[in-house]
Amino acid sequence: MRNVPRLLVALLVTVFSIGVATQGQMHPDKPWAFPAKVEKPFPEDPAPRSLPGSTRTYTMAQVDDLANPPDWYPDQHPAPPAVVVKGEGARLACGACHLMSGLGHPESANLAGLSADYILQQIKDFRSGARVDPMRMSGIAKAVTDEQAAEAAKYFASLPRRPFNKVTEAADVPNTILRNGRMRYVAEGGGTEPIGTRVITVPENAERARQRDPFSGFVTYAPVGSLARGKALVETGGGKTLACTICHGGDLKGFGSIPALAGAHPVYTARQMYWFKDGTRNGAMAAQMKLVIAALADEDIVAIAAYLGSIN
């Protein structure tokens, strides 16, 4: 590929085992397009699994059932509406990707504490085609009813946002491998590689993350100096852009139809910034975001995403 920035693995920290070819065809020349298949699938394991402090058990087949995702700690959140816990046809259960906690895995948005108005607008944008995600959300948005969308938005807006991603700077990062479970894992053989201009996200605990444990978070590696660079850009614009705090609030927790940025998965934030920049993501307020991001280099996007993810 010609003139591709050193983000080849940066935004590939998650992967879907279903539908990934569609995303690759959508942007075949982009370093953040999803690969066509996992590198090393997990072996099938029929044994029931458990998690600390949970009275429930699930097999991995049940954990991976996107229409019936696990709810390991039902006493730790309000009773979710049916649309969050049960899917049907093209409408997958919301809790499969975003978890019952709303915090989500890195490939999905952290919905916890976002306003219901913002969540509903994103569903409308996916439904209209202004925002595109052919693997999941475009199809789900078309299959969900207005009533179901409102119920899901109200539920996720009621959930608390809490630390779920630790960001650390490093010149070298562990070798990683794409596996099912929709994420990148530390490779069994060990070893490291230079981080380059990338953010690399791996589970704190691979087994618990694989089981969709809502209390087992992630570690994101970012280039040395990213946090200071990102902080300056976020708070002042650094002469390249507007300060994020102008629209998203001094605490970056958003308000009304403006989303929270603090604590978001860095890889998700970086991917959205690239999609705003190249015109893939449109819809409500996209025009403003395109202007804000237009002059940012790869290093800036990575730094901003890392810094925002470090704010708890």
N, C-alpha and C positions, 0 to 999 in steps of 0.2 A: 504494500500500500504506500502511496506517495504522500509526502508531507504530513504524516500522521504524528501528532505530538506524543510524548512519552507517557501516555495514559493507557497503554494497551491492556494492562491488567487493573488499572486504577479503578475503573468503574465496572469491572467484571467480578466484583466481590460476591455477587449473588447470581444464582442461575435457576431457571425453572426447568423441570424435567418434562413439562408438557408445553407445546406451543412455542418453543424457543426459536425455531427456524423462522417463524413469522417476523419476530423482532429483528433477527439478523438480516432478513431481506429488506426490512424497512430502512435500515441504515447500514448497508454492507460495507461501506468504506469508513465507518466510524469506529474508533478504538473502544467505545463503550457499548457497542452493539453486543447483544447476548450471543454466546456461542451456540452451536447447533446441538450439542450434547454434553453431558457431564463427562469428566475425564475418568472417574472411577466410581461407579455406583456402589452404594452400600449393599452388602449381601442381605438377602431376605432373612428375617428373624421372627419367628412366630411367638416368642416368649413374651408374656405380659410384662409391662414396665410400670415402675412407680417412681414417685418423686418425693423428696423430703417434705414431711408435713402434710401430704395429701393422702386422703383415704381412698382415692380412686386408682384404678389400674387400666391401662390400655395396651393393646398390641401396637406394633409399628404400623400395621395396616390400618388400624383405627386412627392413629395419630395422623397418618397421611391422607385420610379421607377428607377431602376439601368440602364436602357437603355436611360432614358431621365432625367438626374439629373437637379436640379434647378441651374440657374445662376442668383443669386440675384443682383449682381452688375456688369453687363457687361461692364460698363465704367471704371472699376477699373483694367482691365487687357487687354492684346492684344486679338484680335479676335482668339478664339481657333479653331483648325482644327476640322473637323467633327468627327473624332475618339474620341475626348475628350468629345463632347457633345451628341453624339448619339451612342447607342449600337445596335447590331444586333446578335441574336442567342446567342452563347456562348461568344461573344465579348461584354462585358459590356462597357458602356461609362467610360473613364478614370476619368472624373470629378465626378463620383458617389462616389468613395472612396477617391480619392486624392484631391477632391474639385477643383473648377476652379482656385483657388489660388495656387494649388500644395502643400499646407501645410498639407493636409490630416487629418484624424482622427487617434487616437492612434493605431488602428489595421493596418494602412497603412503607407507606407513610406512617409516621407516629401520629395517630388520631387523637390520643388522649388529651383532653382539655381544649382541642380546637373548637371554635364556635360552630354551633349547628348550622348557622347561615353559610359559613365557609364550606363546610362539608357538603351541604346540599348544592352549592354552586359548582363544586367539582364534579358531582354526579351529573348535573345538567350539562357541563362542558364535555364530559366523557360521552354522554348520551347524544349530544349534537355533533360530535366529531371535532369540536374545537380543541379538545385535548384527547390525545390518542394513546391507548395502551392495548394493542390487539391481543395480548396474551391473556389479560384478565379483565381490567376495569371497563374497557369499552363494551364488552359483552355483558358484564354484570350490570352496568348502568342501564342498558337497554332492556334487561330482563326484570329489573327491580321496579316495583310500583312506587308511585309517589308516597303512598302511606308507609311502605316499608323503608324507603329512603329517609323519611322524616323520623321514623322510630330509631333507625340506626344512628342518624346524626345526633339525635337527642341523647342516646345512650353514650356514645363516645365523647360527646361534649361534657358529660357529667363526670368522667373519669379523671383522676389526678395524674398529672404529669410528674414522673419521678426519674431519677438517674437510671439509665439503661445502657449507656455507652461511655466507656472510658477512652479518652483520646491521649495518646502518648507520641512524642516525637522520636524518630529513629532514623539513622542513616542507612541501616540495613534491617530488613524484615524477614520473618520466617518464610521459607518456601511454602506455598499454598497450593491446594488442588481443589477443583470444582467437583462437588459431589451432589447427589440428590439430597433433599432436605432444603434445597434452594439457597445454598450459601457456600462460601469458600471456607475451607478448613485448612489447618496447618498440616502439611504433608507428613506422612508417617516417617519418611526417610530423614527428616530434619534438614538442617542446613539453612542458609540465609542468602539473600540477594539484595542489591542496592534498591532503595525505595524509588529513586528517580522522582518524577513529578506525579506522585500518586497518593491516594489514600487506600489503605488495605484494611479491611474489616474481617475479623475472625471471632468466633464465639469464645467467651471466657471458659465455658465448659462445653465441649463439643457434644457430649452425650445428652446433656440437659437441653441444650438449644435444639438439637435434633428432635427432641420430644416436645418441643414448643412450650418449654417451661417459661412462664411469664415473669419469673424472678431471676432467671439466668441471662445476663446481658452479654455485651460484646466489647471487644477492644479494637480501636481503630488506630492504625499507625499512620503518621503524617510526617512529611519531610521536616528536618530540623529547621527551626525558625518559623514554621507555619503559624503557630499560635500567636506570636507577636505580630506577624504580618497580617494575619486575619483580623486580629483585634483592631489594628489601626484602620484597616479598610472598612470594617463593620462600623466603627465608631466615628470615623472622620471622612471616609471615602478615599483617603490617601491621594487626592488630586486626580483620581481616575473615575470615580463614581460618586454617588450620593451615599451618605451614611445610612446603613440599614435601620438604625434607630429612628430615623425621621418618620418612617411609615409603620414599622413593626414595634415601636415603643422602646423606651429607654432600657427596659428589662428584656426586650426581644421576645416577650410572651404574646405579642399580638393583641388585637381587640377587634370586636365586631367581625367584619368580613376579612380582616387582615390576619393571616395565620401566624402562629407562634413559630419562631425559628430556633429558640434555645432548646438544646437537647435533642434536636433531630439527628437521625443517622447521617453522618457525613457523606456516605456514598449516595444516599438518596438525594440530599441537598445538591451535591455536585451534579448529579444526573439531571435534576430539574433545571439547574442553571444552564447547562449545555443545551437542553431542549428549548428553553426560552431563547437562547442565543441563536440557534440554527432554525428557529421557526417551527419546530415540531410541536411545541406546546403553545397553544393560543387560549382564547377564552377570556374570562373576566380578569382584568388588570394585567393581562399579558403584555399589552403595549407599553405600560410603564416599566415592567421588568426588562423588556428588551432594551430599552434605552439605558437602564441602569447597568446592565451586564455588557453592553456592546464593546466597551473598551478594555474589558478584563482579559488578561492573559491566563493561560493554563495554571500558572503558579498562583495567581490571585484566586481563581475559583477553588482550587484545592485548599488554599489557606483559609478562605472564608468558610468553606464547608467544615473544615477541621475545627476552627475556632467556635463556630456556632454549636457544633456537636459537643464541645467541651463544657458548655455552660449548663450547669445543673441547678 
